Amino acid sequence: MGLITKNDLIYKDYSWTAISGDNPKVTGEPDSTLFNRHEGYEVL
């Protein structure tokens, strides 16, 4: 089983831009912002 991609998501109305202070490229450790289920990169 591979990684989940944008094309695998059922819903297509996610936002794909990061809010200020939230870096979508940082993975592995929590950042200072809460999880946002409307941000596509956070869902992935």
QUIMOSUL-V851228 format. One record per backbone hydrogen bond with DSSP energy under -1.0 kcal/mol. CO is the residue of the C=O (numbers start at 0). NH is the residue of the N-H. Records with the same first field share a line. If there is no record, write none. Layout:
CO = NH + NH
This chain:
4 = 7
14 = 39
18 = 21
22 = 25
35 = 38
37 = 14
38 = 42
39 = 43
